[in-house]
Each structure stands twice: as C-alpha cells, then as structure tokens.
Amino acid sequence: MSRLQVLSDMKNMDTYKRYGSVQQVVGLMIESKGPAANIGEVCYIHPSSKRGKPVVAEVVGFNQEKMLLMPFGEVTEIGPGCLVESTGKALKIKVGRSLIGSVLDSLGKPLDQSALPKGLVSYSTEQSPPNPLKRASIKEPVQVGVKVIDSLLTVGKGQRVGLFAGSGVGKSTLLGMIARNSEADLNVIALIGERGREVREFIENDLGPEGLKKSIVVVATSDQPALMRIKGAYTATAISEYFRDQGYQVNLMMDSVTRFAMAQRETGLAVGEPPTTKGYTPSVFAALPKLLERTGTNEIGAITAFYTVLVDGDDMNEPIADTVRGILDGHFVMDRKLAERGQFPAINALKSISRVMHAIVDENHRQNAQELRTLMASYEENSELIQIGAYKRGTSQEIDRAIAYYPKIQAFLKQDVYETQPLSDSVLQMERLLHGGVTS
C-alpha cells in the first residue's frame, strides 16, 4: 500500500467511537438506542460499575429505532444508561488441531477457564451450507461400531442421521459408544441444554479417556441463556466444518436438536414472533434446515452427523421430530419398550431407516439385512398370538422360521456398552446367524 493511499485512508477514517445506551431490559431482551449495527453483530454492554466486566450480546432485531440485544451471559449489573459498544463483526471462534481433546463453551473458550492453546485461527460460526452441486455422493460406509446400525442400518460417510427417543432411553450412552468405536478421524460433540450433572458424567463415563483423545466437546448447559444454547450448536458445527475443509473425516454428534429448537423459540418469542405450531415460532423451522444442511459432504471431506431428537411422550409426529426427520438422511428410533426389556442399544430396527444404505453396501449384505428384517417383522406381527399360545406350529412356515430365529436375533441385536464391534464382524455375524446352522 502506497504512502498516499495510507494518508487518504487516515483522512477518511472516522476518529469518533460511537456508543449507544440501554433503554430498558424486558425478560431476555435488552433494548438500546444506538449504536449503528446490523443483525448478528456482537456488541459489548458496559456495566455502570467500573469493576464489572462488559457483557457480550448479539443484535437479534430492531423495534423502530431501538436495537434489540440478547446477552450471552448474566445481566445482573446492566441498567438504564449503560453504554453499548458495537464490534461491527459477527461471532468468531478460535479453532485448530491443538483444540482436540478440549471441552469448550459456546463461545469456543475452554470450560475449565484455562488459556486457549497457540496456533489457532479465527473462524466464523455462521457459514453457508455447501453448494448442492459440489457435494460428493455418499458411496462409502463408515464404521459406527454398533452391531444393529452397521448391519441393518449402515451409515455412509457424510450421512446425517437422527436418533429419535424419549428421555432416559439411552441416547447419550449410544453417542458415547459411537464416539469411541467409530473410525472417523475426529469427533465433535455438542451437548446442548444438558443438565450440568450429566456433562462430566458423559465425558468421564460415556466418552472416556480414549474417546476424549480424538474429540472436541462443546457444552451449553440448560441454565445458560437461550443464545448460548443456540450458539453452542453453531460453534460445534463450525468446528466440524473447519476440520472437514482440512480433509478430515468428522463425526458431529449433537445432543439435542430439540433443545436447540426450544432455545430458538425463546429467542423468537422475546423478539415478538407469533407462536405457531405447538408454540414454536416460524424462525425455528427456518433455523433447523440452515443448521442441519451445513453438515454432510463437500468436495474436500465429510461430516457424518448424528442428531438426537427428544420426542415428547414418545410421539414421533410432534413438530420438531417431524421437521428434522424430513431434513435428515435417516432416522433411528429408540424404543422405550426395548429398553424396558433390557435390550441395549434400544434401537427399533423395523421403525428405523438409513436412506443411503442401498447405495453403500454390497448385494449380499443388502439381502441378508432384508431377510433379517423380514424375520423380525413376521415375529412382531404375530407376537401376541405367539405369546398367549394361540399360534399352532406348522400353520405358517414363515412364522415358524421367525420363531426359531427369534432368540438368536435378540442375542445378536444386544451389545454391551464397552464392547467394540468392527463393521466387517457385524456383517459376518449376521451372515452366520442366517446361514450358519439355525434351521426352522
């Protein structure tokens, strides 16, 4: 840059720092008169006491000439007249290889309040989904390490899957199994809206030291403001995108999308959006595809994503579950009845589907999986007659075969939490189960 250009820039530079001032605080929302800022920009609200630290907030809307801000933290020291300073930028996080093994908050800072490692680069949490024409096709299976998934619901590299279940059916435990057993280069795990007690339990018990070595965990607990829970999902997705663009095969696991949607609803209602379907605001149904479409494949790497979805009262047709199911490339339904019966993982294979399985497995695997499903369906359809003794052996050859195979199938579908099962072994066990000595 020439000297004349520098002098010209200095001459045209605005030498004044402009501030706004807080007008009122209503619930989650802070109203400010000025400064000039756009939607999504980060602002600092300076407390009236000189000892207090500035509160970080984001511009989420406008009310006539007033700016609507939502804070990332507590607002105990904020009052009328507090100065509002705009940074002129959206939220950015620091990301790099040295973050692997770390537990972060929604703003990308270590949860143990230690300093960030050196050598990181700035990366925006708001990214656009890959161009559809630049998305590589999903043609290769990825090992999940869970028998029922690898054999009957095979997942491909870059596939996005929803784990649908009510509370307490074992979603977090299943995510921990996938994180430990998967062949992906890196796990990015987002715990959104979790109870504070469960965070450490998940990291120490479900994930374990081996799982944490190749993982980055992003935590936004249920007691944090709605914006922090929303940003936790965006931060985890942005970290996954960064490593995908470095050529990594990434697993993104988010628990849960439902709590992200609830936080988005809180924000929407605070801004003044009308509640629509079951109290959810229109911005919820706009935000979900923008978030979920960011994962998957691009021309460099792939993010294989697992999103848990809480279904109220085990109702699979509630608004969030229905919307997410329509966006993703497959859904695994975790059944409370199976969990009560002692089957873990409690995945109901008959109600679940992987939409890319037919394109990524060979013909023999596909036929064996279909045959096993047929046996399970035959037993399920006639289970009441079988259990009360009303079915007479010999009436139907298909049902007789299903009854003969049922104990073996149940044993095959069960897996201990710390049992490691390669994909090839799962497929081989299914082959032996169907054609290895069990007869009707």
N, C-alpha and C positions, 0 to 999 in steps of 0.2 A: 504494500500500500504506500502510495507516494505521500510526501510531506504535505502537499496541497490538499490531498484527499483527507488526511488526518485533521488539518486545520478547518476544512469545510465541515467535517463531522462534529468537531468541537463547537463550531459556531452554531450549528443547528441543534445541538444537544439541549434537552430540557434539564436545566440545572435545579429545578424545584422538585422536592419529594412531596407528593400529594397523598394526604391521608383522608379517610372517611371517619365517621363516628357512629357508634352504636346508638340506635334509637330505642329499640325495645327487644326483649327476649321473650318469646312465647313458645313454651314447650321445648321442642328440639331445635327451633329456628331462631336465628339472630337476624334482626333487621338492621341494616346500616345505610346511612346516607353517604354515598361515595365509598371509596374512590372509583374511578372508571375501571371496570373489569368485565371479563366475559365468563360465560358458563364454563365450569370445570377448572377455573383458575384457583390456585391456592392463595389464601390471604393469612396474614398474622394479625390477631387481635391482641393489642397490648393492654394488660390489666391496669387498673387505676393505681394499684400499689406498685412501687418501683421494684420490690423484691420478687414479685410474681413473674413467671415465665410466660412469654407470648403463647396464646392458644392458636393452634393451626386449624384453619377452617377452609371449606371449599364453597365456591359460589354455585348454588344449585337452582337459583331462579331470581326473578325480579317481580316486584309489586309496585307498579307505576314507576316512580323514580328511585325507589328504595331497593337495595340489594339484599337478597336472602342468602344467608350463610348457614352452613351446617358444620359444627365443630367435630374434630377428630378425637377430642378429649373432653374432660370435665370443664364446666363453665362457671365454677363457684366464685371466681374473682372478677367476672365480667359484669359491667353495669352500664347505665346510660352515659354516653360521652366518651367511652373507651375508644382509643384510636384504632382504626382498621387500615392495615398496610397491604397493598396488593403486590405479589411477586411477579405478576404478569406471565406465569407459567403454570402448566398443569403438574400434577404429582409425578415425580420421578423417583425411582429406587436405584440402589447400587447393586449390581449383580456381577457374578464371575465365578470361576471354578472354586475359589477359596471359600465360597459360601456352603459348599457341600458338607453335610454333617451339622449344619446350624439350625437353630429354631428361631424364627423371626416373628415380628409382629406385622400388622397390616401395612405399615409404612416402610417395611424392609429393614428394620433395626433389630439387633439381637434381643431376644426376650429376656436374657439374663443381664441386660444392660451393660454388656461388655462393648468394647470398641469394634467397629467393623474392620475386617482384615483389609490389607492393602491390595492394590492391583485390580480394583473393581471399576466397572464403567457404569455411567448413568443410562437408565433405560426407562422409557415412559410406560406407565401401567395401562394407558389407553392405546390399543393397537387395533388395526382393522383386520378382519378375517382374511385368509389367503384368497387370492383370485381363484374362482372355481376352475378355470382352465389351466391353472398352474398346480392344482392339487394332483399329486401322484395317485394312481389307482392302488387300492389295498389288495395285494396279491400274496402276501406272506403272513403265515400265522405267527403269533407271539406266544411264548410260554407264559402262562399265568401261574402255574404250579398248583392249581386246584383241579382235582380229577373231573368233577362234574362239569366244569367250564371247559377244560381242554378237550374233553372227549365229546360232549354233547352240545356245547355252546362255544365252539372255538372262536377266539378273538384274533383279529388281524392287526398288524402294525398300523397305527393311525386310526383305529376304530374308536368310536365314542359310545360308551355303554352306561346305562342307568341301573343302579341297584335299588330296587323298589321294596320298601319294607316298613312295617310299623316300628314303634320303639321297642328296644330290647330283644331284637331277633338275631343280632349278631353281625350287624353291618360293619362296625369298627373292627371287630376281630377278623372278618373276612378281608378288609382292606389291609390289615397288618400282614396276613398270610400272603396276599398278592405282592406287597412291597418286599417281603423277604425272599419270596420264591421266584419272582419274575426275572426274566433275562434282560430286561431293559437296562440301559446304561445308568439311568438316574431316575429317582422318584421325587416328585414334588407333591407334597401332601398339604392340603388346605383344610384346617379344622375350623369351620365357620359356625359360630353360635354354639359351640360346645360348652358344657359345664366346665368350670375351672378345674374341678377334681379329676375330670376324665382326661385332661391334656397330658399330665405327667404319666398317668396310668397307660395311656395309649403309647407314648414314646418309650416307656421302660418295659412294658409287658407285651403289647401287641406288635410294636415295631422292633424293639430290642436293639442291642448294640450293633448287630450285624446289619439290620435294616437301616439304622440311622447313618451308617458309614457311607451309604450311597443315596442319601435322601436330603432334601431341604424341606423343613416343616414350617408352614405359615399358620399362625394362630390368631384368631379373633374370637374371644370368649363371649358368652351370651350377655355378660354385664356391660360390655363396651357399647358405645354409641352406634346407632344404625349405620352411619357412614363408615365406621371402622370395619364392620362386618361385610359391607359391600366391597370396600377396598381390599379386604383380605382375599376375596375371590379374584379380583382383578390383578392383584400383586402376584398371587400364585400362578395365574395364567400367563402373566408377562414373563415370569422367571422361566416357565416351561417353553415359551416362545423363543426366548433368548438362546436357550440350550439347543432347541430344535434347529435354529439358524446356524448353530455351530456344528451341526451334523450329528447330534446325539439322538439316540432312540430314548424318548422320555415317557415315563408314566406319570400322568397327573391324576391324583385322587382327591376328590373334594367331598367333604362330609360336613354340611349337606347343602344341596342346591335349594332345598325348601327354606332353610334359614336365610339364605341369600335373598330369596324372593320376599320373605317376611320383612327383612331389613329394607328392601326396596319399597315395599308397601308403606312402611313407617315414614320413609322419606317423602314418598308421593303424597300421602295424606297431610304431612306437615306443610308441604308446599301449596296444598289446596286442590290436589287432584280429586275427582269424584271416585268413590269406591264403586267397583263394578261387580265382577263375578266373585261371589263369596267374600266381599270386602277387599279384594285385590284391585289395585289401581291399574290403569292402562299402561303406565310405564313399566310395570312388572313384566307384562307379556311382550313389551318391546325390548327390555334388557336381556331376557333369557336367551333368545337366539343370538344376540350380539356377543354374549359371553360364551355360549356353547359352540358357536361356529368358529371361534378363534383356534380351537384345538383341531387335531386331525393331521393330515399330511400337507406338506408343501414340496417344492422342488428340491429341498435340501435334506430334510429329516422328517420325523413323525412324532406326534404326541398321541399316545394311546391313553384315552381318558376314561376314568371311572367316576361317575357322579352318584352319590347316594341321594335318594328321594324319600322323605318321610311321608307316608300315606296315612292320613287321619282315619282312625277306625278301620285300618286295612282296606280303605276304599281306593281302588286303583283308578277310579274315574274322577277323583277330585281335581280341581282346575290345574294346579301346578304339575301333578303327576301326568295328567293328560297332555299338557303342553310339552313337557320335557320328553315324554315318550315319542311324540310326533317329530321332535327335532333330532334325537339321537339315532345311532345305527344299531341299536339293540337294547333289550331290557331283560334284566334278570330279576325275577320275582322271588323274594324271600318269604316263605310261608310260615306263619306262626304255628300252625298245626304240626308241621315237620319239626320245628324247634321244640315244641312240647313233647314230641315223640322221641326226642333225643338224637335226631339226625342233624349233623353239622358237617358242612355248611348247609343251612336250611333253604337251599335253592330249589324251587319247584320247576323242574326241567320242562314239564309239559306246558306251563304257563309262560315260559321264558323263550327268547329267540335271539339269535345272533344273525343280523341281516347280511353279513358278508361271509358267513361260514361256507356256503356253497361254492364260493369263488376261491377259497384259500386252502381247502383240503382235497385230498385225492378221492377217487371214486370209491375205493374200498372203505375208507374212513367214513365217507358220507353214508354208504349203505348200512354199515354197522350201527352208526348213530341212529339212523331211521328205524332200523329193526329194533333197537333197544327202546326207542320212544314208543313204537307200536306195542311192545310187550307191556310197558308201563301204562299206556293208555287203556289197554284191554283189562288189566287188573283194576285200574282206577274206576272204570265204568261199571264194573261188576263187583266192586269191593263189598258193598252192603250185602249182596246175596251170598258172597263167599263167607263173610264174617258171621252171618247168622245161620250158616249151614244149609241154606236153601238151594245152593247150586249143587247139582249132581255131576260127579266126574264122568266124563265121556260125552256130555251133552254137546260141547263145543271143543274141537281140537285146539283152536286159538286160545281159548280161556284156560284150558288145561296146561298149555305150554307157558302161559303167563304166570299161572300159579306155581309151576315148577321152578321157574326162573326168579320169582319174586324175592326169596331170601338172599340169593346171590347178588341181585341188582341192588338191594338195600345195603348190603355189605360193601359193594363197590362204590356207592354214592357217598358213603361216610368217609371222613378224613379227619385225622387228629390235627389240632391247631398247629403243632410244630412238626408235622410230617411234610417232608419235601418230596414232591412228585413231579418228575420231568414230563413234558408233554408226550414224548415218544413212549414212555412207560404207561401213561394213562391210556393211550390209543391201543397199545399192545394188550393191556389188561382187559379192555373192552372186547377186543378180538377173541381172547381166550375165554372170556365169560360166555360169549355167544356160541363159539365153535370149539370149545375145549373140554367136552365131556359131560356137559349138563344136557340131559335129554328129557323130553316130556314123557 
